């Protein structure tokens, strides 16, 4: 598992599979609660995007994530 954080976009991405190859995510499902789930063609979870991450995730968790500039 790998976690990245884009401070400018305030978005975190939790990779269940890393790396995700270009075009591998075949289905993206947003939720009312906020997270966005990416699945492959066999409906296997690849990763989870969390918007407004600084508001919903622990600061220590974000500090330890790989920064994207």
Residue, then its C-alpha position, 0 to 999 in steps of 0.5 A: x500500500x502507498x499513500x500520496x498527498x497533494x497539498x495544493x489540491x488537498x487530496x490524498x490517494x491510498x493505493x491498494x495496488x501500486x502502481x496503477x497502470x494507465x487505463x487500468x482503472x475501469x470504474x470510478x465510484x464517487x460516494x456522498x461521504x466523499x471518498x472516490x473508489x477506483x476499480x479494475x475490470x474485474x471489480x478489484x479495488x485499486x485505490x481510494x481518493x480522498x478530497x478535502x483530506x486535511x479536514x478528514x484525515x489525521x495530520x500525522x497520516x498526511x505528514x507521513x504520506x508521499x508529497x506530490x508537488 
